[in-house]
Amino acid sequence: MKLLIIQTAFIGDVILATPLIEQLRRIFPDATIDFALRKGNESLLQGHPHLRKVYIWRKKEEKYRGLWRLMREIRRERYDWVINCQRFAASGVLTVLSGARHTVGFDKNPLSLFFSRRVTHRFGTAAQPIHEVERNLSLIAHLTPETPTTKPEIRPRLYPAAADYAKARQLGAGYSTYVCIAPTSVWFTKQYPAHKWIELLRLFPAETAVFLLGGPGDLPACEAICAALPGHKVLNLAGRLSFLESAALMENAAMNYVNDSAPMHMASAVNAPTTAVFCSTIPAFGFTPLAQNALVVETGEALDCRPCGLHGYKSCPKGHFRCAETIDPVVFKIP
C-alpha cells in the first residue's frame, strides 16, 4: 500500500500531523508512507524512520509553478490513498489531481466535493474539547479500526538524531538545571509580552540557566530580554539551532515555557515538560500541549473579547491586550 499525507501549512501543523504517520505505520507495517509539506519545514521530518520520501512545495519562490511540478511528481507514484490535512484550495488541488485511487480530506476544503471521502471538521467546546491531533486522526479512522493493539498515537512525534542530542548535551553541560523559553509568536496577540517574560525570569533560582529559542527573525526580541537581565544565566539561541536540535534541547529541560505556537507542539513531540501560555486564543480550539507534564496558563479575567480569533492578530483589536497583561507570572511552574 502506498500512502501520502499532505500538510503544507506551518511548522506546528506539520508536527500535529505526525500522529498520522505513527498510526498508519502501526496498522500497515509494510506500507510506503510519504509526506508533502512546504519549503522550510522539511527538516522537521529529517531522518524520520517511518517515511520513505518528503515532497517539498516551494510556495514562496514559485507558488503555482511549484504546485504544478509537485502535482506531477505525486501523480507518478499512483498512491492508494492521499490524506489531506488542510482546508485550503491548494492542497485540495493536489489531492484531486493526485491520481490516487482514493482521497480523503476535511469537508471545509473547497475541493472536498471531489474527494473520495469527506470528513467533518469540528471544533470542540471548553467542556468537550477536540484536539487537532484527534481531528487529523479522524481522517484515517476508516483505515485504522481501533483495537487494543491499534490504539491511536495521540501525541505527535519527532525524531532528533544522535547529533541533535549531542548538541543539546553540549549546550546544557555545566548547568545543574536549565529551562527553555520560546518567547515569540508569528501573531502578536498569541505572544506573552516581553516584560512579562522578564518578570517570570526574575522569579527563577539564581542557578537556573535559561535558553531562549526561536528563528533568525526572533533574534532581536530575544536579545532585548537578555539585555534586561544582566547577571542572569540567559543565553539567546534564536536562529542558532535546527528544529530537531531545539527539540532535543527541550526534551531534557526542567521546563519549557511557550506560547500557543509551534514550540509548544515541538515540546509535545518529544514529551518534554511544558508550560503553555494562551493569550488571545483558547484551549477549546484544540491546540493544547500533549506532553505528560503540561500546564496551560491563561487569564482568570472574564473577557468578552476573548477569543478574538483562531490564529491571532498583529495587534490587540481592543488596544488593551488584557488577555496577556492579566496573566501573573507567579502562576507558572517554576523549576
N, C-alpha and C positions, 0 to 999 in steps of 0.2 A: 504494500500500500504506500502511496506517495501523498504526502500532506504538506500544505503550505499555509502558514499563518501570516496575515497581513496586519501590521500595526505601524503606520508611517507618521504617527503623531510625535509627541515629545518624549523626553527621557523617562519620566515616571510612567507614561503609558506603556512603553516597551517593557519596563520592569514588571508592571502589573499584568502583562500578557504571558509572562514566563510560566505561570502555573499550567497553562495550556500545553506547553512543551512537556512538562513533568507528567501530566496526566495522560497525554497521548502516548508517551514512551512507556508508561506503566501498562497501558492497555494493549498497545501494539508494539511489542519489543523489537520486532524486525522491520518496522516501518521506516521509510525515508521521511524525515521531517526537515522542512526548510522554513526560513523566516524572511519577510520583506520589511524593511524599515527605511527611514530617511537618513541621508548622509549626516554624519556627526554622532549618530547613536550606535554605530556598528561595533565599537569597542566594548560596549556592554556585554555583547554575546561572544566576544573573542575567546576561542578555545572551549566553547560550550560543548560538553560531551555528548549531548543528545541531538545536535543539529549537524546536518551534512553541509548546508550552504546558507549563507546570509546574502540576500539581494539588497542592493543599496539604491534608493531613489535620490538622485542629485537634484533635489527640489529647488534649491536656491540658484544653482548655476544654470540649469536647463529644465525648468519645470515641466513643460508639455513634451518637449523632445525626449527628455529623460523618462517621462512616464510611458511614452510610446515604446522606447527602447526596452524598458523593464517589462512591459506587457509582452513583447515579442520573446524575450528570454523565458518568461513564465510559460507562454504557450508551448514552447518546445518541449517542456517537461511532461505535459499531459497528466496533470495531477488528478488523483481520485477525489480529493476534497480540497477546496480553498476555503479557509476560515478567516473571515474579515471581522476584525475587532472594532473597526471605526464606523463613524456615522456620516462620513463626508463623501462627496461625489467622486473625488479622485480615486479613493480606494474602491468605490463601487465600480468604477470603470475597469480597474484592474481585475476585479472579481468577475464581472460579467464577461469580459473579453479574454479571460484566462485560458479558455479551452478545457477547463476541468470537467470531469464527469458530474461532479456535484459541487454546489457552492452554498455557503451559509453566512448570514450576517444579521445585523440588527435591523428591525423594521423601520428605524428612523433614518437609515441610509436612503438618500433619494433614489437610488437604483435598486433598492431591495425587492421591488416588484419582479425583477428579473433573476433573483437568486432562486436556487432550488428550494431553499428553506429559509424562512424569516423567523427571527426570534424577537419577542417583545423586549424592548429596552425599558427597564423600570428603575426608578429611584425609590428608595425606602423612606421611612419616617424615623423620627427620633426613637420611637418605641420599637419599631421593627426595621432596623437599617439593613440595607443590601449593599455589600461591599462590591467595589469594582471587580475584584477577582471573581466573586460569585457571578456577576453579570457575564464576565468573559467565559467562565466555565459553562454557563448555560448554553453557549454556542455549540458545545460538543456533548451535551447531555445525552443526545440521541445516539451518539457513537460510543459512549462510555457508561453503560448502565452500572450504577453503584452496587457493589457487593462489599463484604468485609475486607476483601483484598484489593479492591479498586477504589477506595475512598479518595475523593479528590484532594489534591495538594492545595490547601488554601493559601499558604504562604508563598510569595514569589521566591525565586531562587537565582542567584548569580554565582559564578564560579571563578573567583580570583585564582590566579596561578601561583606557583611557588614563589616566583619572582615578586609578585604583588605583596605576598605576606612577608617576604624578606625586606622589602622596602618599608612596610609598616613596622616591623620589628626594629629596623634601624632608626626610624623616627622616634619610636617610643622608648628606645634604650636610654637609661639614665633617669627615667621618671618613675617614681613609685606608683603614681596614678595619673592618668590623662583622660580628658574628655574631648569630644569633637563638637564644634558648633558650626552649622551651616546657616549663617545669619541672613542671607538674602533670598529673594524670590524674583521671578520674572515680573510678578504683579505686586505693585506697592501695597495693596490692601491685604495681601496674604503674608506680608513681611512684618514680623515683630520689629518695632523701631530700634535703631542702633543704641539710643540712650537707655532703652530698657535692657538690651543685652549687656550693656556696660554695668548697669545696676546688678544684674544677675552675677556677672563675673566677680564683682566685688564681694559677693557672698561666699565664694569658693575658699576652701582652705588654702593657705599660702603654698603648700607643697604640690597642689594640683596644677598640672600643665594643661594648657588649652590649645588645641589645633583648630584654626579657622579654615573651613573648607568652602570651595566654590570654584567657578570657572574663571578664565582670564578677565572677564568683564567685572567680576566681583572683587578684584584686587583693591581698588581704591576704597570701597566700603569696608573691607576687612582691615585695611591699613589704618583707617580712621579709628576703628575700635582699638587696635593695638596702641595707637598714639595716645588714646585716652586713659591707658592703663600702664603707665611707666612703672617698672619694678615688678610687674606681674609676669608669670611664665605664659605669655600668649604668643603663639607663632602663626604667622599668616602663610597658609599653604595654598591660597587661591591661585588656580592656574598652574600649579606645580605637580599635581597628581592626575593620573588617569582615573577613569570611573572605577575600575577594578582595584586600583591601589587605594582609592578613597574607601571603597567597601571593605577592604582588608583592614585598614586602619580603624574604621568604625566598629568592626566586629569585636575588637579587643579593647575598646574604650570602656571606661567605667560608666559613661553615659553619653548619648548623642542627643544634642538639642537641635531641633529642626523646625522649620515652618511646614505648613501644608503644601509641600512641594517635593520635587524629585528625591532629595536626600533622605526624606522620611521613608520612601519606598526602597531606597538603596539599603537603609538600615534593616528594614523588614526582610530583605532578600538574603541577608547574612545572619538573621535572627539576633541583631545587636540591640542592646538596651536603648530605648527611645523615649524621649520626652518631646511631644509634638505640640506646637502652638497653633491654634486655629483662631485667626483674627476675623476677617470678613466672611470666610466660608464656615460651614458647619459640618460636624461629623456625619450627619444624616445623609450627606451626599454620597458617602461610601468610599472615602479615601483615607481612612484612619490607618494608623500603624498596625502591623500584624506580628511584630516580634512578641515573644512570650513575656518579656519585661517591657511593658509600654504604658505610658501615661499620656492622656490628652489634656491639654491645658487650654482653657477658654475663659472669656469674661463671665462673671457672675451677674452682670447687669442685663436686665431685660431690655433689649434694643429693638424697636420696631423696624429698624433699617437693616437688621442682620437676619439672614444673609442678603447682601446686596447683589450677588451674582454667583454663578457657578465657578467662574475662573478668577474673579477679582478685577480690579481696575488700577489705572496708573495713579489715581489719587482718590481720596475718600469722597464719595458723592455728596456727603453732608458737611464735609470740611472739618469734622471734629475727631475722626478716627478713634472713637471711644471703644470700639471692639478690641483694639490693641492697647490703647493707653490705660484701660481699666484692669489689665491683667498684671497683677502684682508678682514680681519675680520670687517672692517668698513662697509661692505655692509650687514652685518647681522642685523636682527631686535633685537634691544636692549630694554629690558623691562623698 
